[in-house]
């Protein structure tokens, strides 16, 4: 599974670094390093949607506050 986080300026301002750190921590805690690849990208063109995160090319809007819930429903539940 590939999870790509937008690190463009709009998403950066909305907390993309915090989302990245949360997902890194949760992947490590759940020992999913072999199953989940985290990647960064520059602007995806969806700036109004907040921190844009794609999971296998499906786009999601994630905030630092919702990152753990996102992980549980969109990553952990799928694996």
Secondary structure, DSSP 8 states (H G I E B T S, - for coil): -EEEEE-SHHHHHTTHHHHHHHHHHHHHHTT-TTT-EEEEES--S-GGGSEEEEETTEEEEE-TTTHHHHIIIIIITT-
